[in-house]
Amino acid sequence: MVIKLNDLLRFSQEQIDHAKISLNISHGKGGKKYFEMWKEDEREPVEKDVWYAYPSHFGKQRCFHEGDLCVGFLQMERNNEWILVAVGKVLSVPLSGSCAYEPLHEYDAFLGRVIVRLSKGNSMGRFIFNLSKFLDECEVIKVCEKAYEEDAVFSLDSISLGFVELKATLDGYKNPSLRKILENIKGIYCLTDTKTGKLYIGSATGDGKGVAQRWGNYSATYSGGNKELRNLLEEKGETYFKENFTFTVIEYFGMRFDDGKILQRETYWKKVFDTVRHGYNDN
């Protein structure tokens, strides 16, 4: 169950070909950590000046060209964990200092929230590489519920929401980064009736908006079109679902993962929990 960085960014090959990854450790070798500087800035991630992600040159070596895309990370306390703080387009490259840049606002919900695992040596304070060099190595391991705080981080292995929180998330009232994550993963999920203990196992496949799209069907209709859940809705009503149902991701996959293999995993989990005889699955 691995989510790669581009499962979230969904950069086209053309964008990848004109993109750089900016890995920022410290202000000079052994200097102050950029991550500490970023945390001390009390503004929201979209408002912070992340100039350090856009250096114009390292010595005489040019880092960017006009029109390049930049995906900027800061090294965290663990050397192999990096937090995403910038996704933008380089507007101009001066002879020294930082480039002028324009943030790509469609990625605002990821800034200060997405944490990846990437192994990189620390021989310098900053590195700029072609994004393609590390794109397949950047594994998304954590997502912050809101702008990074030590006590506000959840793992992709522990996504579980009650019905009311799910609806608020999908409607955009809370957890914006989580909604973006759910839109960019396929997977196997479980609906739990906490009143009876009965389960429903389902899957999210296809090229749409992943788990978010499938869970949105339940948020809108309660039953998601399932026969047994429709019967329960007619018997118990909408309030029963709001008060007693939780939604949990059991296994997650990138959007390019084979749908047939996901359906095989769905069948596996139905058998494991015996949800046809003892749950809400009808086949």
Secondary structure, 3 states (H helix, E strand, C coil): CCEEHHHHHCCCHHHHHCEEEEEECECCCCCCEHHHHHHHCCCCHHHCCCHHHCECEECCEECCCCCCEEEEEEECCCCCEEEEEEEEEEEECCCCCECEEEECHHHHHHCCCEEEECCCCCCCCEEEEEHHHHCCCCEEEEEECCCCCCCCEEEHHHCEEEHHHHHHHHCCCCCHHHHHHHHCCEEEEEEEECCCCCEEEEEECCCCCHHHHHHHHHHHHCCCCCHHHHHHHHHHCHHHHHHHEEEEEEEEECCCCCHHHHHHHHHHHHHHHCHHHHCCCCC
